[in-house]
Amino acid sequence: MTIPVSDRPVVLRAEGLCFGFPKSAVFKDFGVTIPPGVTWVGGDESTGKTTLLRLLAGDLAAQSGVMEINGIHLSGQAQAYRRQVFWVDPRTETFDALTPQSYWDRVRREFPGISGKLLKDLIDGFSLAPHMEKSLYMLSTGTKRKVFLAAAFASGATVTLLDEPFAALDRASISLVLELLREAVSHPHRAWLVADYEAPPGVQLVATIPLHS
């Protein structure tokens, strides 16, 4: 289900985005407006789902184009822009030496508005308590992803970017993520972008971004 974007205010706007590799253009004059709520970024393998999230996060530099969140432009106010976006590549090894708590402490410094109560609830909901003293490299793929997801949902970021959030999760954790996304649908000021092959089931979407190779 998709609610027309025009019915809601714009949180994130991108215009004229161009990005590609020497022999392959991924995005050419790409534009999108993202309202509060949940937006699905859909597409098959190698259609640019992760690349788009990285561009919107300011983690990857576009060759041209404009991006802004609530009027703050990435080009002129990069730090202020990035402080509004939660993004972590679930495949990253950057934080592997940290324990879950050390990672969340790092996130807390970046997002002072993080909800300690929600984080605690998510530690319980994702059954992370037995893994608190382990370094991330010691965790299974699914458990490591839960650590990142707990931070994402608790962060309070204006824009939260989720790349294949259900991959490698157990059934109970998938249900929890879906519950959190259903709650996010009605938020008046925050936006969640979910990049995946299929739309999250049972979640009322405010917009869809179909990508094609």
GIDAKA-V474619 format. One record per backbone hydrogen bond with DSSP energy under -0.5 kcal/mol. CO is the residue of the C=O (numbers start at 0). NH is the residue of the N-H. E is the energy in kcal/mol with one decimal. If there is no record, write none. Layout:
co={CO	CO}
nh={NH	NH}
e={E	E}
//
This chain:
co={0	3	4	8	10	11	12	13	14	16	17	17	18	18	20	23	23	26	29	31	32	33	33	36	36	37	37	38	38	39	39	40	41	43	47	48	49	50	51	52	53	53	53	54	63	65	66	67	68	70	71	72	76	77	78	80	81	83	84	85	87	88	92	94	95	97	98	99	100	101	102	103	104	105	106	110	113	114	115	116	117	118	119	120	121	122	122	123	127	128	130	131	133	134	135	139	140	141	142	143	144	145	146	147	148	149	150	153	157	158	159	159	160	161	161	163	165	169	170	171	172	173	174	175	176	177	178	179	180	182	183	189	190	191	191	192	192	193	193	194	195	199	201	202	204	206	208}
nh={204	6	7	35	69	33	67	31	65	29	62	63	25	26	23	20	25	18	16	13	34	10	11	38	191	205	206	40	193	41	208	195	210	46	51	52	53	54	55	56	57	58	59	57	17	14	73	12	71	72	68	76	80	81	82	83	84	158	86	160	89	91	95	97	136	135	102	103	104	105	106	107	108	109	110	113	115	118	119	120	121	122	123	124	125	127	128	126	130	131	133	100	99	137	138	143	144	145	146	147	148	149	150	151	152	153	154	114	190	85	161	192	162	163	194	166	168	173	174	175	176	177	178	179	180	181	182	183	184	185	186	36	159	38	193	161	194	40	195	163	42	202	203	204	2	39	41}
e={-2.0	-1.7	-2.0	-0.6	-2.3	-3.3	-2.4	-2.3	-2.7	-2.6	-2.6	-1.1	-1.9	-2.8	-1.7	-3.7	-0.5	-2.5	-3.0	-2.8	-0.5	-3.2	-1.8	-0.5	-3.0	-2.6	-0.8	-0.5	-3.0	-0.7	-3.1	-2.0	-2.9	-1.1	-2.5	-1.9	-2.5	-2.2	-2.7	-1.9	-0.7	-2.0	-1.5	-0.9	-2.1	-2.7	-2.5	-2.7	-2.1	-0.6	-2.2	-2.4	-2.6	-2.7	-1.9	-1.7	-1.5	-2.6	-0.6	-2.5	-0.6	-2.3	-1.5	-1.9	-2.1	-2.7	-2.5	-2.7	-2.4	-1.7	-2.1	-2.5	-1.5	-1.2	-2.5	-2.1	-0.8	-2.4	-2.4	-2.5	-2.5	-2.3	-1.9	-2.9	-2.8	-2.8	-0.6	-1.2	-2.2	-1.3	-1.4	-0.7	-0.7	-1.9	-1.5	-2.6	-2.0	-1.7	-1.7	-1.6	-2.6	-2.7	-1.6	-2.4	-2.5	-1.7	-1.6	-2.6	-3.0	-2.8	-0.5	-2.7	-0.5	-0.7	-3.0	-1.5	-1.7	-2.3	-2.2	-1.8	-2.4	-2.4	-2.1	-2.3	-2.3	-2.3	-1.8	-1.6	-1.1	-0.7	-1.7	-2.6	-2.6	-3.0	-0.5	-3.1	-0.6	-2.9	-0.6	-3.3	-0.6	-1.5	-0.5	-0.6	-2.0	-2.0	-1.5}
//
